[in-house]
Structures are given as structure tokens and as C-alpha cells.
Amino acid sequence: MDKYKSLSKGSKLAFLISGYLIYNYSDFTGNPLLADWLTSVGVSIMFIISLASVSVTKILLWKPFSFIGKFSYGIYLYHLPILLI
């Protein structure tokens, strides 16, 4: 995270865009194992950005995003018992 914080704004933006593209377009490799690894790399990049960037953290703490996160986590907790019934 310290290395991310020392980057310029342009490099941070390029890092964000590359993480987004790697995450969303990794399925086009044709190799499911490689696609899973690339998806993991894309998610890791987004985690680094969300933890290291104050502005992204503020955006993620907005009430609508917080509500969506809490709601989706609640659905996640209830889906297994519903599937088992």
C-alpha cells in the first residue's frame, strides 16, 4: 500500500483501469485456470486501491453503497438455508 501511495495520479488511474480490465475480461483467455488467476489479480488490485486510497474509501462509505453491501451480505447469509430447504 505504501508503494501505491507513492505513485502519481496518472499511475494510480492506470492501476485502477488495469485492475478493472483484468477482473472483467479475464474470461476471454480461453483457459479457465488462467481466468481464475487473473480474476484474483484484478480483485487484489481493487482491494489495494480501496484500502490505500482515502478518496475511494470515502466513496465506498457512502450510505447507498453501505446499504447495498449490508443487504447483499444478508442475502448471502440466508441463501444456504434456503437452498437446503
Secondary structure, 3 states (H helix, E strand, C coil): CHHHHCCCHHHHHHHHHHHHHHHHCHHHHCCHHHHHHHHHHHHHHHHHHHHHCHHHHHHHCCHHHHHHHHHHHHHHHHHHHHHHC
